[in-house]
Amino acid sequence: MIKPWLFEFLPELGGPGLEPDPRDVAALFGRYLDLWARDEALGFEGIFFSEHHFGRSYSASPNLLIAALAARTRTLRLGVMGVVLPYYHPTRVVEEIGMLDHLTCGRLEIGTAIGVPQELARMNMTMAEARERNDEIVAVIDAALANRVVSHNGKYFSFSDLRLLPRPLQQPSPPRWTTVVSAESARRAARRRIKISTGFNSAPMIKRIFDAYREEADAAGFAAGPEYLALRRRVTLAPTNEEAHARAKAVADRLKAFVAEDERLNANVPDAPAPTGGFTLSDDEFITGTPDEVAQNIIAQCRTVGAGHFLAVLNWSAPVDEVAEAHALFGLKAIPLLRKAL
């Protein structure tokens, strides 16, 4: 079985040169909250929200979206893929984990990330510093989830004998995830037994990353089956193949414009992972077709890499009505095929 998730990137209205009416922004939030609540009945496993800053999306504080959606749903798992740890104090991260796990009645998924180099650079933070902060905060999370009272003395944070409340409802911890982009980051996650998610690269490249995770897990003494691994892809679907490819072209055009206009993505960050400035995506990143065609492509890629979870970015940045139709098509026609896949 392949567990189907939504990966949500809430698109900004307007852009750098066009400020939308605040009432339209409020209406957009309402439309998406209604849409996500309906996704529960469509059979999605859950929703992972993304965190981005300084333009192009309304996802600066995805934990707020989890809190809002928790009251409207009963079974959807809810998380962030991932909370950008270098922006925060570790005690706040831990205490929000506890609060959200109770607000979701035990449906929280913990996801963390180092962050986008170009966004971190806007905060005058190098990737070297971001990695150090990330590792230090992850160590605090590890300790806080295992102990009632936590002390820490590190390069960026120091505190003694703190009770971080509330303790999560799921014990000993909600499921934990992190995003990875390399074999080495996958190995680090395996040593902590944290689940991983990745995308962008080709299926053979992702298999190498996942193989590194599995090898490190074996060395650490646990078997990392498909349930530890998630593949994330941009999916465009429609009732007919012709419509799907027309919509996929619109997605590609929006993505090209997004990259061309977004100064963050075109900024040269010296210590960012190569390539710096701009980026390329594998053809495998884009899955297009009817629900049946999309499902078969997803199943093939998940089998290639050994992933038990699939995170779908559906009809990226399209008008809400088109996105809603894509959710319905995926839920009603693709999800049953994914859940039957071996």
RAVENBEL-V836312 format. One record per residue. N is the residue number from 0. SS is DSSP state (alpha for helix, beta for strand, coil for the rest). PHI is phi in whole degrees, 0 to 359 (* if undefined). Layout:
N&SS&PHI + N&SS&PHI
//
This chain:
0&coil&* + 1&coil&254 + 2&beta&277 + 3&beta&266 + 4&beta&239 + 5&beta&263 + 6&beta&246 + 7&beta&255 + 8&coil&237 + 9&coil&284 + 10&beta&288 + 11&coil&290 + 12&coil&279 + 13&coil&76 + 14&beta&178 + 15&coil&305 + 16&coil&255 + 17&beta&219 + 18&coil&269 + 19&coil&284 + 20&coil&294 + 21&alpha&305 + 22&alpha&294 + 23&alpha&290 + 24&alpha&295 + 25&alpha&300 + 26&alpha&295 + 27&alpha&296 + 28&alpha&302 + 29&alpha&298 + 30&alpha&298 + 31&alpha&290 + 32&alpha&297 + 33&alpha&297 + 34&alpha&298 + 35&alpha&295 + 36&alpha&296 + 37&alpha&291 + 38&alpha&297 + 39&coil&300 + 40&coil&289 + 41&coil&277 + 42&coil&97 + 43&coil&293 + 44&coil&293 + 45&beta&179 + 46&beta&229 + 47&beta&253 + 48&beta&268 + 49&coil&261 + 50&coil&242 + 51&coil&218 + 52&coil&225 + 53&coil&71 + 54&coil&119 + 55&coil&82 + 56&beta&205 + 57&coil&253 + 58&coil&221 + 59&coil&289 + 60&coil&224 + 61&alpha&295 + 62&alpha&300 + 63&alpha&293 + 64&alpha&294 + 65&alpha&299 + 66&alpha&299 + 67&alpha&293 + 68&alpha&283 + 69&alpha&303 + 70&coil&287 + 71&coil&260 + 72&coil&229 + 73&coil&230 + 74&coil&239 + 75&coil&300 + 76&beta&286 + 77&beta&227 + 78&beta&199 + 79&beta&235 + 80&coil&234 + 81&coil&224 + 82&beta&298 + 83&beta&278 + 84&alpha&302 + 85&alpha&300 + 86&alpha&281 + 87&coil&236 + 88&coil&279 + 89&alpha&299 + 90&alpha&293 + 91&alpha&294 + 92&alpha&301 + 93&alpha&296 + 94&alpha&289 + 95&alpha&292 + 96&alpha&303 + 97&alpha&298 + 98&alpha&298 + 99&alpha&293 + 100&alpha&296 + 101&alpha&285 + 102&alpha&296 + 103&coil&270 + 104&coil&57 + 105&coil&82 + 106&coil&250 + 107&beta&281 + 108&beta&245 + 109&beta&271 + 110&beta&235 + 111&beta&229 + 112&beta&208 + 113&coil&283 + 114&coil&117 + 115&coil&276 + 116&alpha&308 + 117&alpha&291 + 118&alpha&286 + 119&alpha&298 + 120&alpha&297 + 121&alpha&295 + 122&coil&262 + 123&coil&57 + 124&coil&244 + 125&coil&283 + 126&alpha&294 + 127&alpha&298 + 128&alpha&295 + 129&alpha&300 + 130&alpha&296 + 131&alpha&298 + 132&alpha&297 + 133&alpha&302 + 134&alpha&297 + 135&alpha&292 + 136&alpha&291 + 137&alpha&300 + 138&alpha&297 + 139&alpha&294 + 140&alpha&301 + 141&alpha&306 + 142&alpha&293 + 143&alpha&291 + 144&alpha&285 + 145&alpha&260 + 146&coil&225 + 147&coil&286 + 148&beta&238 + 149&beta&234 + 150&beta&234 + 151&beta&206 + 152&beta&223 + 153&coil&231 + 154&coil&290 + 155&coil&251 + 156&coil&222 + 157&beta&212 + 158&beta&198 + 159&beta&228 + 160&beta&51 + 161&beta&260 + 162&beta&265 + 163&coil&261 + 164&coil&237 + 165&coil&276 + 166&coil&293 + 167&coil&300 + 168&coil&292 + 169&coil&282 + 170&coil&243 + 171&coil&281 + 172&coil&194 + 173&coil&300 + 174&beta&306 + 175&beta&243 + 176&beta&227 + 177&beta&213 + 178&beta&275 + 179&coil&227 + 180&coil&229 + 181&coil&209 + 182&alpha&296 + 183&alpha&293 + 184&alpha&294 + 185&alpha&294 + 186&alpha&296 + 187&alpha&298 + 188&alpha&295 + 189&alpha&297 + 190&alpha&297 + 191&coil&263 + 192&coil&59 + 193&coil&261 + 194&beta&294 + 195&beta&231 + 196&beta&224 + 197&beta&205 + 198&coil&203 + 199&coil&71 + 200&coil&284 + 201&coil&292 + 202&alpha&301 + 203&alpha&298 + 204&alpha&294 + 205&alpha&294 + 206&alpha&300 + 207&alpha&296 + 208&alpha&295 + 209&alpha&292 + 210&alpha&299 + 211&alpha&298 + 212&alpha&298 + 213&alpha&296 + 214&alpha&296 + 215&alpha&292 + 216&alpha&297 + 217&alpha&301 + 218&alpha&294 + 219&alpha&275 + 220&coil&94 + 221&coil&220 + 222&coil&269 + 223&coil&268 + 224&coil&279 + 225&alpha&303 + 226&alpha&294 + 227&alpha&268 + 228&beta&232 + 229&beta&232 + 230&beta&255 + 231&beta&247 + 232&beta&219 + 233&beta&271 + 234&beta&245 + 235&beta&237 + 236&beta&223 + 237&coil&203 + 238&coil&300 + 239&coil&236 + 240&alpha&297 + 241&alpha&298 + 242&alpha&297 + 243&alpha&298 + 244&alpha&289 + 245&alpha&296 + 246&alpha&291 + 247&alpha&295 + 248&alpha&297 + 249&alpha&294 + 250&alpha&298 + 251&alpha&297 + 252&alpha&296 + 253&alpha&295 + 254&alpha&294 + 255&alpha&297 + 256&alpha&294 + 257&alpha&301 + 258&alpha&293 + 259&alpha&294 + 260&alpha&271 + 261&coil&270 + 262&alpha&296 + 263&alpha&296 + 264&alpha&288 + 265&alpha&262 + 266&coil&286 + 267&coil&269 + 268&coil&255 + 269&coil&306 + 270&coil&257 + 271&coil&285 + 272&coil&301 + 273&coil&296 + 274&coil&279 + 275&coil&269 + 276&coil&74 + 277&coil&71 + 278&coil&196 + 279&coil&239 + 280&coil&238 + 281&coil&294 + 282&alpha&300 + 283&alpha&297 + 284&alpha&294 + 285&beta&254 + 286&beta&244 + 287&beta&225 + 288&beta&150 + 289&coil&286 + 290&alpha&306 + 291&alpha&294 + 292&alpha&296 + 293&alpha&299 + 294&alpha&299 + 295&alpha&294 + 296&alpha&296 + 297&alpha&299 + 298&alpha&299 + 299&alpha&297 + 300&alpha&293 + 301&alpha&296 + 302&alpha&295 + 303&alpha&298 + 304&alpha&267 + 305&coil&84 + 306&coil&269 + 307&coil&260 + 308&beta&233 + 309&beta&232 + 310&beta&254 + 311&beta&259 + 312&beta&266 + 313&beta&269 + 314&coil&44 + 315&coil&310 + 316&coil&63 + 317&coil&283 + 318&coil&305 + 319&alpha&301 + 320&alpha&299 + 321&alpha&293 + 322&alpha&299 + 323&alpha&298 + 324&alpha&296 + 325&alpha&297 + 326&alpha&300 + 327&alpha&295 + 328&alpha&298 + 329&alpha&296 + 330&alpha&293 + 331&alpha&282 + 332&alpha&243 + 333&alpha&269 + 334&alpha&302 + 335&alpha&303 + 336&alpha&288 + 337&alpha&294 + 338&alpha&289 + 339&alpha&269 + 340&coil&293 + 341&coil&257
//
